[in-house]
Amino acid sequence: MEMNYIILVVFLGGALLTFFAGKINNVLQDILFLASILVPASLFFAYVHAGNIFNLTLGGIHLSLGINAMSWLFALIVLGLGSMAAFYSVSFMKGKERRGYFYFNFILTIMAMTGILMSRDLVSFFIFWEIMTWSSYLMTVYNGKDVQTVGIKYFVFSAIGAYAMLMAIVVIHSINGSFMIEDLVRSFPEMPVNMQILIPVLLLTGFGVKAAIMPLHVWAPGAYSNAPMAYTSIFSGALSKMGIYGMVIVMVSLLSYVPEGYWFREVIAWMGGITAVIGTLWAIKQDDAKKLLAYSSIAQLGYIIVGIGIGTPLAMMAGLFLAVVHALFKGTLFLAVGAIERQTGTSNFREVTGLIRKMPWTFVASLISIISLAGIPPMGGFVGKWMLYESLLTSNHYLLVIVIFFSSTAAFLYCYKFLFGFFLGQEEKEWANVKEAPVLMVVPMLILSFFSFLLGTYPGIILKPIDAGMQYLGYGITQDHLWQTSVIFNTWGNQVVLQPLLYSIIAIFLF
């Protein structure tokens, strides 16, 4: 359908108009920036549906854009978080230089991620992947600090991932003569065994870089902490999910049909577990909130990778659920740090404390998100981790249970450090005149944190779309059956809810 193409054109045209509008009027530039995100996002959810495909042939290469149930789920993350971060950015960038530069690359990143999720062929996928990489690189070096270390490190690892993906695409085309992803899935079981190993290794390397899986994570702490916080919210919350999306496709669509697939899954799951532990331990050591959240993001992505690596229906659902809630709580926390830094001039716990009375709404959003990150009910993080534990136990991965439990428990240390460091410590005279962040910064944080709570009490809101995506990939399981595999789910009317949480909430109100 042509709407797939139109949406991408609107993104690109909006990016160009926004870039040049700053020479005329800053308010006009802000309006065009918001419109460049919100208009194509609205068109996407209103008119783009599974099965609507736009085909184009250029130079003998067949290109195809379309959406399916799984890519729609990830588009919800990209466009939902992107829209909230866009509103936040308008206030965040007020009075700052190079607004056009920031807005242009912000829009380009959202466009590229949307294009990746629409791509039905490997050429389109790779082109949008590279646009995403370059725009995110330019945002990583936006502040002009640590360019030689942070920027080059991100560029080198991105190049490694890109060359691995490009090599895989060349190998695939040389075997089956097609760039279509459907043709790859169809022909993969008949490929030579060495190709059944080489192609997934190359693809997982490319996707693993963006997913920040150990040992391909080295770029992430610097990039996440060096980019503007308004952008880092989508860098960590959405862009990293493009790596997760690619890994899901490889793990399910390719490796499920070959004997070597089991060992790939085990290796990936354990790499995810190690990523979770190492990321958590490094996060605990940080005194700067940006670095803390950067390492925490690596750890949280490790949980997601464990789920999709194990690959059982419940494990996959846990991994995908965690991908959604991670975008919510980590997106909120990066926005909160950006707000604190804007109001105080620092993001270091040792320099600023006692802000609970000065920035109460930022505290509320941060508190909800930290509770979700820690996996405490009634937040979405609890649901995802519970499902992950259950999936590991039912699939006999007892050592991984211990690894994930250790990482989750240790995470309480940096969660406490974040809240106490910024908000709960003694109020100092130096920060007596600090005020709450502007409304356009506070509201997106509160909306995202609200959904962290909502998905904790009504997980069916997102579990049903996740289930639809899994069924598209070939998981032959119905929603009703899946709810029965977890002891925490029950139904209330036509909603899936957390049974013990309802009783707890009722008890709180009664007593």
C-alpha positions as CSV (number, residue, x, y, z in Angstrom):
1,M,0.0,0.0,0.0
2,E,1.3,3.5,-0.9
3,M,0.8,4.7,2.7
4,N,3.9,2.8,3.8
5,Y,5.9,4.9,1.4
6,I,4.1,8.2,2.2
7,I,4.9,7.9,5.9
8,L,8.6,7.6,5.3
9,V,8.4,10.6,2.8
10,V,6.6,12.7,5.5
11,F,9.3,11.8,8.0
12,L,12.1,12.8,5.6
13,G,10.4,16.0,4.3
14,G,9.6,17.0,7.9
15,A,13.2,16.5,8.9
16,L,14.4,18.8,6.1
17,L,11.8,21.5,6.7
18,T,12.5,21.4,10.5
19,F,16.2,21.8,9.9
20,F,15.9,24.9,7.8
21,A,12.9,26.4,9.7
22,G,15.2,27.5,12.5
23,K,16.6,30.2,10.2
24,I,13.1,31.7,10.1
25,N,11.6,31.2,13.6
26,N,12.3,29.0,16.5
27,V,8.6,28.5,17.3
28,L,7.9,27.4,13.7
29,Q,10.8,25.0,14.0
30,D,9.3,23.5,17.2
31,I,5.9,23.1,15.6
32,L,7.4,21.5,12.5
33,F,9.5,19.1,14.6
34,L,6.4,17.9,16.6
35,A,4.4,17.6,13.4
36,S,7.2,15.6,11.7
37,I,6.9,13.0,14.4
38,L,3.2,13.0,15.3
39,V,1.7,13.2,11.8
40,P,3.5,10.1,10.4
41,A,3.0,8.2,13.7
42,S,-0.8,8.9,13.4
43,L,-0.8,7.9,9.8
44,F,1.0,4.7,10.7
45,F,-1.5,3.5,13.4
46,A,-4.5,4.7,11.4
47,Y,-3.7,3.3,8.0
48,V,-0.9,0.8,8.1
49,H,-2.0,-2.7,8.8
50,A,-0.5,-6.2,8.4
51,G,-0.7,-7.4,4.9
52,N,-0.6,-3.9,3.3
53,I,2.6,-4.1,1.2
54,F,4.2,-1.5,-1.1
55,N,6.5,-2.9,-3.8
56,L,9.1,-1.1,-5.9
57,T,11.7,-2.3,-8.3
58,L,14.9,-0.3,-8.8
59,G,17.7,-1.4,-11.0
60,G,16.4,-5.0,-11.0
61,I,16.3,-5.1,-7.2
62,H,12.8,-5.8,-5.7
63,L,12.1,-3.6,-2.7
64,S,9.1,-4.2,-0.4
65,L,7.6,-2.3,2.5
66,G,5.0,-3.7,4.8
67,I,4.1,-4.5,8.4
68,N,3.4,-7.6,10.3
69,A,2.1,-8.3,13.8
70,M,5.6,-8.6,15.3
71,S,7.0,-5.4,13.7
72,W,3.8,-3.6,14.7
73,L,4.6,-4.3,18.3
74,F,8.1,-2.8,18.0
75,A,6.7,0.2,16.0
76,L,4.5,0.8,19.1
77,I,7.7,1.2,21.1
78,V,9.4,3.4,18.6
79,L,6.6,5.8,17.7
80,G,5.1,5.8,21.3
81,L,8.4,6.6,23.0
82,G,9.5,8.8,20.1
83,S,6.4,11.0,20.4
84,M,6.8,11.5,24.2
85,A,10.5,12.3,23.7
86,A,9.6,14.7,21.0
87,F,7.4,16.8,23.3
88,Y,10.1,16.7,26.0
89,S,12.7,17.8,23.5
90,V,11.0,21.1,22.7
91,S,11.5,22.3,26.2
92,F,14.8,20.5,26.6
93,M,16.3,22.2,23.6
94,K,15.0,25.7,24.5
95,G,17.9,28.2,24.4
96,K,20.4,25.6,23.2
97,E,22.5,25.8,20.1
98,R,22.3,23.5,17.0
99,R,18.6,22.8,17.5
100,G,18.2,22.1,13.8
101,Y,21.0,19.6,14.0
102,F,19.3,17.9,17.0
103,Y,15.8,17.9,15.5
104,F,16.9,16.6,12.1
105,N,18.8,13.6,13.5
106,F,16.0,12.9,15.9
107,I,13.4,12.7,13.2
108,L,15.8,10.8,10.9
109,T,16.3,8.2,13.7
110,I,12.6,7.6,14.1
111,M,12.1,7.4,10.3
112,A,14.9,4.9,10.0
113,M,13.6,2.7,12.8
114,T,10.1,2.8,11.3
115,G,11.7,1.9,7.9
116,I,13.5,-1.1,9.4
117,L,10.2,-2.4,10.9
118,M,8.5,-2.0,7.5
119,S,11.2,-3.6,5.5
120,R,10.3,-6.9,3.9
121,D,13.6,-7.2,1.9
122,L,17.2,-7.2,3.1
123,V,18.3,-4.2,0.9
124,S,15.7,-1.9,2.4
125,F,16.5,-3.2,5.9
126,F,20.2,-2.5,5.5
127,I,19.7,0.9,4.1
128,F,17.4,2.0,7.0
129,W,19.8,0.3,9.4
130,E,22.6,2.5,8.2
131,I,20.5,5.6,8.3
132,M,19.7,4.8,11.9
133,T,23.4,4.2,12.7
134,W,24.6,7.4,11.1
135,S,21.9,9.6,12.7
136,S,22.6,8.1,16.1
137,Y,26.3,8.5,15.7
138,L,25.8,12.2,14.9
139,M,23.7,12.6,18.1
140,T,26.4,10.8,20.1
141,V,28.9,13.4,19.2
142,Y,26.4,16.3,19.5
143,N,27.9,17.8,22.6
144,G,31.4,17.8,21.2
145,K,32.8,16.0,24.3
146,D,34.8,12.8,24.3
147,V,34.4,12.6,20.5
148,Q,37.7,10.8,20.1
149,T,36.8,8.0,22.5
150,V,33.0,7.8,22.6
151,G,32.2,8.7,19.0
152,I,35.0,6.6,17.4
153,K,34.2,3.6,19.7
154,Y,30.5,3.7,18.6
155,F,31.5,4.2,15.0
156,V,33.9,1.2,15.0
157,F,31.4,-1.2,16.7
158,S,28.7,0.0,14.4
159,A,30.9,-0.7,11.4
160,I,31.7,-4.2,12.6
161,G,28.0,-4.9,12.9
162,A,27.2,-3.3,9.5
163,Y,29.9,-5.3,7.7
164,A,28.7,-8.5,9.4
165,M,25.1,-7.8,8.2
166,L,26.3,-6.9,4.7
167,M,28.3,-10.0,4.4
168,A,25.3,-12.1,5.5
169,I,23.2,-10.4,2.9
170,V,25.7,-11.1,0.1
171,V,26.0,-14.8,1.2
172,I,22.2,-15.1,1.3
173,H,21.7,-13.6,-2.2
174,S,24.5,-15.8,-3.6
175,I,22.7,-18.9,-2.4
176,N,19.0,-18.2,-3.2
177,G,19.3,-15.3,-5.6
178,S,16.8,-13.2,-3.6
179,F,16.9,-10.3,-1.1
180,M,13.4,-11.0,0.2
181,I,13.2,-12.0,3.9
182,E,10.4,-14.4,3.2
183,D,12.6,-16.2,0.6
184,L,15.4,-16.5,3.2
185,V,13.1,-18.0,5.8
186,R,11.7,-20.5,3.2
187,S,15.1,-21.6,1.9
188,F,17.1,-21.6,5.1
189,P,16.3,-25.2,6.1
190,E,17.6,-26.5,2.8
191,M,20.9,-24.5,2.9
192,P,24.2,-26.3,3.5
193,V,25.0,-26.8,7.2
194,N,28.0,-24.4,7.2
195,M,25.7,-21.7,5.8
196,Q,23.1,-22.4,8.5
197,I,25.8,-21.6,11.0
198,L,27.6,-18.7,9.2
199,I,24.5,-16.6,8.3
200,P,23.0,-16.6,11.9
201,V,26.4,-15.7,13.3
202,L,26.8,-12.8,11.0
203,L,23.3,-11.5,11.5
204,L,23.4,-11.9,15.3
205,T,26.7,-10.0,15.4
206,G,25.1,-7.1,13.6
207,F,22.0,-7.1,15.8
208,G,24.0,-7.8,18.9
209,V,25.9,-4.6,18.6
210,K,22.7,-2.5,18.8
211,A,21.3,-4.8,21.5
212,A,24.6,-4.1,23.5
213,I,25.1,-7.8,24.3
214,M,28.4,-8.7,25.9
215,P,31.1,-8.4,24.5
216,L,29.6,-6.1,21.8
217,H,28.4,-3.6,24.5
218,V,31.6,-1.6,24.8
219,W,30.2,1.4,22.9
220,A,27.0,1.7,24.9
221,P,28.0,3.4,28.2
222,G,29.8,6.3,26.5
223,A,27.2,6.7,23.8
224,Y,24.2,6.6,26.1
225,S,25.7,9.1,28.6
226,N,27.2,11.4,26.0
227,A,24.2,11.9,23.8
228,P,21.6,14.5,24.8
229,M,19.2,12.9,27.4
230,A,16.2,13.7,25.3
231,Y,17.7,11.5,22.6
232,T,19.2,8.9,24.9
233,S,15.6,8.0,26.0
234,I,15.0,6.6,22.4
235,F,18.6,5.5,22.0
236,S,18.2,3.1,25.0
237,G,14.5,2.6,24.9
238,A,13.8,2.2,21.2
239,L,17.0,2.0,19.1
240,S,18.4,-0.9,21.1
241,K,15.1,-2.7,20.4
242,M,16.0,-2.8,16.7
243,G,18.8,-5.2,17.7
244,I,16.3,-7.2,19.8
245,Y,13.8,-7.2,16.9
246,G,16.5,-8.6,14.5
247,M,17.5,-11.2,17.1
248,V,13.9,-12.4,17.5
249,I,13.6,-12.9,13.7
250,V,16.8,-14.9,13.5
251,M,16.2,-17.0,16.6
252,V,12.6,-17.9,15.6
253,S,12.4,-17.7,11.9
254,L,15.8,-19.3,11.1
255,L,17.2,-21.2,14.0
256,S,13.9,-23.0,15.0
257,Y,14.2,-25.2,11.9
258,V,17.8,-26.4,12.1
259,P,19.5,-28.9,14.5
260,E,22.1,-26.3,15.5
261,G,19.4,-23.9,16.6
262,Y,19.3,-25.3,20.2
263,W,23.0,-24.5,20.8
264,F,22.7,-21.1,19.3
265,R,19.8,-20.4,21.7
266,E,21.7,-21.6,24.8
267,V,24.8,-19.5,23.9
268,I,22.7,-16.4,23.3
269,A,20.7,-17.0,26.5
270,W,23.9,-17.3,28.6
271,M,25.4,-14.2,26.9
272,G,22.3,-12.4,28.0
273,G,22.7,-13.6,31.5
274,I,26.3,-12.5,31.7
275,T,25.4,-9.2,30.2
276,A,22.8,-8.7,32.9
277,V,25.3,-9.4,35.7
278,I,28.2,-7.4,34.4
279,G,25.9,-4.5,33.5
280,T,24.5,-4.4,37.0
281,L,27.8,-4.6,38.7
282,W,29.2,-1.7,36.7
283,A,26.0,0.3,37.3
284,I,26.4,0.0,41.1
285,K,29.9,1.6,40.8
286,Q,28.7,4.8,39.1
287,D,28.4,8.2,40.7
288,D,27.0,9.9,37.6
289,A,23.3,9.1,36.8
290,K,24.0,9.0,33.1
291,K,26.6,6.3,33.4
292,L,24.5,4.4,35.9
293,L,21.5,4.3,33.6
294,A,23.7,3.4,30.7
295,Y,25.1,0.3,32.4
296,S,21.6,-0.4,33.8
297,S,20.3,-0.4,30.3
298,I,22.9,-3.0,29.3
299,A,21.8,-5.2,32.2
300,Q,18.1,-4.9,31.4
301,L,18.7,-5.7,27.8
302,G,20.4,-8.9,29.1
303,Y,17.2,-10.0,30.7
304,I,15.4,-9.5,27.3
305,I,18.1,-11.5,25.5
306,V,17.8,-14.4,28.0
307,G,14.0,-14.6,27.3
308,I,14.3,-14.6,23.5
309,G,17.3,-16.9,23.7
310,I,15.5,-19.6,25.7
311,G,12.7,-19.2,23.1
312,T,9.9,-21.2,24.8
313,P,6.5,-19.5,24.4
314,L,6.5,-18.1,27.9
315,A,10.2,-17.1,27.7
316,M,9.7,-15.3,24.4
317,M,6.6,-13.5,25.8
318,A,8.6,-12.5,28.9
319,G,11.4,-11.2,26.7
320,L,9.1,-9.2,24.5
321,F,7.1,-7.9,27.5
322,L,10.3,-6.8,29.1
323,A,11.3,-5.0,25.9
324,V,8.1,-2.9,26.1
325,V,8.4,-2.1,29.8
326,H,12.1,-1.3,29.5
327,A,11.3,1.3,26.9
328,L,8.8,2.8,29.4
329,F,10.8,2.9,32.6
330,K,14.3,3.5,31.1
331,G,12.9,6.1,28.7
332,T,11.4,7.9,31.8
333,L,14.6,7.7,33.8
334,F,16.8,9.2,31.1
335,L,14.2,12.0,30.7
336,A,14.3,12.5,34.4
337,V,18.0,12.8,34.5
338,G,17.8,15.3,31.6
339,A,15.4,17.3,33.6
340,I,17.5,17.3,36.7
341,E,20.6,18.2,34.7
342,R,18.8,21.1,33.0
343,Q,17.5,22.5,36.3
344,T,20.7,22.0,38.3
345,G,23.5,21.8,35.8
346,T,24.8,18.4,36.9
347,S,23.8,14.7,36.8
348,N,26.3,13.6,39.6
349,F,24.8,12.1,42.8
350,R,27.7,13.6,44.8
351,E,26.9,17.1,43.7
352,V,23.1,17.4,44.0
353,T,20.6,15.9,46.5
354,G,17.4,16.6,48.3
355,L,15.3,17.5,45.3
356,I,12.1,15.8,46.3
357,R,10.5,19.0,47.4
358,K,12.0,21.0,44.5
359,M,11.1,18.6,41.7
360,P,8.2,16.5,43.1
361,W,6.7,15.4,39.7
362,T,10.1,14.3,38.4
363,F,10.4,12.4,41.7
364,V,7.0,10.7,41.2
365,A,7.9,9.6,37.6
366,S,11.3,8.4,38.7
367,L,10.0,6.5,41.7
368,I,7.4,4.6,39.6
369,S,10.1,3.8,37.0
370,I,12.6,2.7,39.5
371,I,10.1,0.4,41.1
372,S,9.3,-1.1,37.7
373,L,13.1,-1.4,36.9
374,A,13.6,-3.3,40.2
375,G,10.8,-5.7,39.4
376,I,8.5,-4.8,42.3
377,P,4.7,-5.1,42.1
378,P,2.5,-3.5,40.9
379,M,4.7,-2.3,38.0
380,G,5.3,-3.8,34.6
381,G,8.8,-4.8,35.4
382,F,7.5,-7.3,38.0
383,V,5.3,-9.0,35.5
384,G,8.1,-9.4,33.0
385,K,10.6,-10.7,35.5
386,W,8.1,-13.1,37.0
387,M,7.3,-14.6,33.6
388,L,11.1,-14.8,32.9
389,Y,11.7,-16.7,36.2
390,E,8.8,-19.1,35.4
391,S,10.0,-19.7,31.9
392,L,13.5,-20.5,33.1
393,L,12.2,-22.9,35.8
394,T,9.8,-24.7,33.5
395,S,12.6,-25.2,30.9
396,N,15.1,-26.5,33.5
397,H,17.5,-23.5,33.2
398,Y,18.2,-23.5,37.0
399,L,21.6,-21.9,36.8
400,L,20.3,-19.1,34.7
401,V,17.6,-18.5,37.4
402,I,20.4,-18.0,39.9
403,V,22.2,-15.6,37.5
404,I,19.1,-13.5,36.8
405,F,18.1,-13.5,40.5
406,F,21.6,-12.3,41.5
407,S,21.5,-9.5,38.9
408,S,17.9,-8.5,39.9
409,T,18.8,-8.4,43.6
410,A,22.0,-6.5,43.1
411,A,20.1,-3.9,41.0
412,F,18.3,-2.8,44.2
413,L,21.6,-1.1,45.2
414,Y,21.8,1.2,42.2
415,C,18.0,1.8,42.3
416,Y,18.4,3.0,45.9
417,K,21.4,5.0,44.9
418,F,19.5,6.8,42.2
419,L,16.5,7.8,44.4
420,F,18.5,8.7,47.5
421,G,21.2,10.5,45.6
422,F,18.9,12.9,43.8
423,F,15.8,13.1,45.9
424,L,15.9,11.6,49.4
425,G,19.1,13.0,50.8
426,Q,19.4,16.2,52.9
427,E,18.3,19.3,51.1
428,E,21.3,21.7,50.6
429,K,21.2,25.5,50.4
430,E,23.0,25.4,47.1
431,W,19.9,24.0,45.5
432,A,17.3,26.2,47.3
433,N,16.2,28.0,44.1
434,V,15.9,24.9,42.0
435,K,12.4,24.6,40.3
436,E,10.5,21.8,38.8
437,A,11.1,21.1,35.1
438,P,8.8,22.7,32.5
439,V,5.4,21.1,31.8
440,L,6.4,19.8,28.4
441,M,9.2,17.8,30.1
442,V,7.2,16.6,33.1
443,V,4.1,15.4,31.3
444,P,5.9,12.9,29.0
445,M,7.7,11.4,32.0
446,L,4.4,11.0,33.9
447,I,2.6,9.5,30.9
448,L,5.4,6.9,30.4
449,S,5.5,6.1,34.1
450,F,1.8,5.7,34.2
451,F,2.0,3.0,31.5
452,S,4.6,1.2,33.6
453,F,2.0,1.0,36.3
454,L,-0.9,0.2,33.9
455,L,1.0,-2.7,32.3
456,G,1.8,-4.1,35.8
457,T,-1.9,-4.3,36.8
458,Y,-3.4,-5.0,33.3
459,P,-0.7,-6.8,31.4
460,G,-3.2,-8.1,28.9
461,I,-3.1,-4.6,27.2
462,I,0.3,-5.5,25.7
463,L,0.4,-9.3,26.1
464,K,-2.3,-9.7,23.5
465,P,-0.4,-7.8,20.8
466,I,2.7,-9.7,21.9
467,D,0.8,-13.0,21.5
468,A,-0.3,-11.9,18.0
469,G,3.3,-11.2,17.0
470,M,4.4,-14.6,18.3
471,Q,1.6,-16.3,16.4
472,Y,2.8,-14.6,13.2
473,L,6.3,-16.1,13.8
474,G,4.8,-19.5,14.2
475,Y,4.1,-20.0,17.9
476,G,1.0,-22.2,17.9
477,I,-0.4,-21.1,21.2
478,T,-3.6,-19.3,22.0
479,Q,-3.8,-16.4,24.5
480,D,-6.1,-18.3,26.9
481,H,-3.7,-21.2,27.1
482,L,-0.7,-19.0,27.7
483,W,-2.3,-17.2,30.6
484,Q,-2.7,-20.6,32.3
485,T,1.1,-21.2,32.1
486,S,1.7,-18.5,34.7
487,V,0.5,-18.6,38.3
488,I,0.1,-14.8,38.6
489,F,-2.4,-14.2,35.9
490,N,-6.2,-14.3,36.3
491,T,-9.1,-12.7,34.5
492,W,-11.4,-10.0,35.6
493,G,-14.2,-9.5,33.1
494,N,-12.4,-9.7,29.8
495,Q,-9.1,-8.3,31.1
496,V,-6.0,-10.2,32.1
497,V,-4.9,-9.0,35.5
498,L,-2.5,-9.9,38.3
499,Q,-4.5,-11.9,40.8
500,P,-2.6,-11.2,44.0
501,L,-2.2,-7.5,43.2
502,L,-6.0,-7.0,43.0
503,Y,-6.3,-8.4,46.5
504,S,-3.4,-6.3,47.8
505,I,-4.8,-3.1,46.3
506,I,-8.3,-3.8,47.8
507,A,-6.7,-4.5,51.2
508,I,-4.8,-1.2,51.1
509,F,-8.0,0.8,50.5
510,L,-9.9,-1.1,53.2
511,F,-7.4,-1.0,56.0
